Amino acid sequence: MDSKKGGKLIVFSAPSGSGKTTIVQHLLKQENLNLEFSVSCTSREARGDEVDGENYYFISLKDFKQHIKNGDFLEWEEVYRDNFYGTLNSEVERIWSNGKNVIFDIDVVGGLRIKKKFPEKTLAVFVKPPSIDELKIRLKKRKTESDDRINMRIAKASVELATAPQFDYIIKNHDLETALKEAEELVEDFIKNK
């Protein structure tokens, strides 16, 4: 991928349940930001009403591993055992060819990898939940996962929270309206400063 071409890369990372997806969806509606969502690949099964090609590209574990061998990913990570997530280079190139800036809703490891590869073009934002207890409440309210999976996510969240200082900016999501406004201003400033 040629870092001299294309728009900006806007990365939002956070533990599950922090509100990053809500923030990213809000930003996508702001036409002045000229954003398009980068759809990640995953080897896991679709959950609930997730749509292939919209929420994720759902591919087999075998196909995912073949893409890794081929060097097709901008970044990838085995988030949980045999649960791989990654961003195809072709996805970013497709969005850039449409004249748009790319926005990612991505795990912390993937977000930091993108920042490392494209430091000048990337704004990496960490969304911090009010507390681990609040995170657990939010995950339970979703009713999409077992208690074991929620506990796994909570354990992972503690590790992810430790990476927050490596990001360009931390948004504390105590109040959603405030977090949305902060995110909007942050992204707008970054895009304007070519």
C-alpha positions in Angstrom: 0.0 0.0 0.0 1.3 3.4 -0.9 1.2 5.8 2.1 1.5 8.8 -0.2 -1.9 8.2 -1.8 -5.3 8.3 -0.2 -7.0 10.1 2.6 -6.6 9.9 6.4 -6.9 6.9 8.6 -9.1 7.4 11.7 -8.8 4.6 14.3 -11.2 4.1 17.2 -10.2 1.3 19.6 -11.5 0.3 23.0 -12.5 -2.7 25.1 -15.9 -4.2 24.1 -18.8 -2.2 25.6 -16.9 1.1 25.8 -19.1 2.8 23.1 -16.6 3.0 20.3 -19.1 1.5 17.7 -21.7 4.1 18.7 -19.2 6.9 18.3 -18.0 5.6 14.9 -21.6 5.3 13.7 -22.2 8.9 14.7 -19.1 10.1 12.9 -20.1 8.3 9.7 -23.3 10.4 9.6 -21.3 13.6 9.6 -21.0 14.3 5.8 -18.4 17.0 6.3 -15.9 14.4 7.6 -16.0 12.4 4.3 -15.6 9.1 6.1 -16.2 5.5 5.0 -16.2 2.6 7.3 -13.4 -0.1 6.9 -15.1 -3.4 7.1 -12.8 -5.9 8.9 -12.6 -9.6 8.1 -13.2 -12.2 10.8 -13.0 -16.0 11.1 -15.8 -16.1 13.7 -19.4 -16.8 13.0 -21.9 -13.9 12.6 -23.8 -13.0 15.8 -27.4 -11.8 16.0 -28.3 -9.6 13.1 -24.8 -9.0 11.8 -24.6 -8.8 8.0 -21.7 -10.1 5.8 -19.9 -7.2 4.1 -21.5 -4.6 6.3 -20.5 -5.5 9.9 -17.6 -7.8 8.9 -16.5 -10.0 6.0 -17.1 -13.4 7.5 -14.6 -15.8 6.1 -13.4 -19.3 7.0 -10.4 -19.8 9.3 -8.6 -21.5 6.4 -9.2 -18.5 4.1 -8.1 -16.1 6.8 -4.9 -18.0 7.2 -4.3 -18.0 3.5 -4.8 -14.2 3.4 -2.1 -13.9 6.1 0.3 -16.1 4.1 -0.4 -13.9 1.0 0.4 -10.7 3.0 -3.1 -9.3 2.2 -3.7 -7.7 5.5 -2.8 -4.2 6.7 -3.1 -5.6 10.2 -4.5 -8.8 11.7 -4.8 -10.3 15.1 -5.9 -13.6 16.7 -8.1 -11.9 19.3 -9.3 -15.1 20.9 -8.3 -18.7 20.0 -9.1 -19.3 16.3 -11.0 -16.0 16.3 -9.0 -13.8 13.8 -9.8 -10.3 12.9 -8.0 -8.2 10.3 -8.1 -5.3 7.8 -7.5 -6.2 4.1 -5.2 -3.8 2.2 -7.7 -3.9 -0.6 -10.4 -2.5 1.7 -8.4 0.6 2.5 -7.4 1.1 -1.1 -11.1 0.8 -2.2 -12.1 3.5 0.2 -9.2 5.8 -0.8 -10.1 5.3 -4.4 -13.5 6.6 -3.6 -11.8 9.8 -2.3 -12.8 9.1 1.3 -11.1 9.0 4.7 -11.1 5.6 6.3 -12.6 5.1 9.8 -11.9 1.9 11.8 -13.7 0.3 14.7 -10.9 -2.0 15.7 -9.2 -3.8 18.6 -6.3 -2.0 20.4 -3.5 -4.1 18.9 -4.8 -3.6 15.3 -5.3 0.1 15.9 -1.7 0.6 17.1 -0.4 -1.5 14.2 -2.1 0.9 11.7 -0.7 3.9 13.6 2.8 2.4 13.5 2.6 1.8 9.7 1.1 5.2 8.8 2.1 7.5 11.7 1.5 10.8 9.7 -1.9 9.7 8.2 -3.4 8.1 11.3 -5.4 9.5 14.2 -5.6 6.8 16.9 -8.3 7.4 19.5 -8.9 5.2 22.6 -12.4 5.2 24.0 -12.3 4.7 27.8 -15.3 3.4 29.7 -16.2 4.9 33.0 -15.1 1.8 34.9 -14.7 -2.0 34.5 -17.9 -2.4 36.5 -19.8 -0.2 34.1 -18.3 -2.2 31.2 -19.6 -5.4 32.7 -23.1 -3.9 33.0 -23.1 -2.7 29.4 -21.9 -6.1 28.1 -24.6 -7.9 30.1 -27.3 -5.5 28.7 -26.4 -6.6 25.2 -27.5 -10.1 25.9 -25.4 -11.4 23.0 -22.9 -13.5 24.9 -22.6 -16.0 27.8 -21.3 -15.1 31.2 -18.0 -16.9 30.4 -17.5 -14.8 27.2 -18.3 -11.6 29.1 -15.8 -12.6 31.8 -13.2 -13.2 29.0 -13.9 -9.7 27.6 -13.6 -8.1 31.1 -10.2 -9.8 31.6 -9.1 -8.6 28.2 -10.4 -5.1 28.9 -7.9 -4.7 31.8 -5.0 -5.4 29.5 -6.4 -3.1 26.8 -6.9 -0.2 29.2 -3.2 -0.3 29.9 -2.5 0.5 26.2 -4.5 3.7 26.3 -1.4 6.0 26.7 0.0 4.7 23.4 -2.9 6.3 21.5 -3.0 9.9 20.2 -6.0 10.8 22.2 -8.2 9.2 24.9 -12.0 10.0 25.0 -13.5 9.2 28.4 -17.0 7.9 27.6 -18.8 8.9 30.9 -21.5 10.8 29.0 -22.3 9.8 25.4 -23.3 13.2 24.1 -20.0 14.7 25.4 -18.0 11.9 23.9 -19.7 12.2 20.5 -19.0 16.0 20.4 -15.4 15.5 21.5 -14.9 12.8 18.8 -16.4 14.9 16.1 -14.2 17.9 16.9 -11.1 15.8 17.1 -11.7 14.1 13.8 -12.6 17.3 12.1 -9.4 19.0 13.3 -7.3 16.1 12.2 -8.8 15.9 8.7 -8.5 19.7 8.1 -4.8 19.7 9.0 -3.5 18.1 5.9 
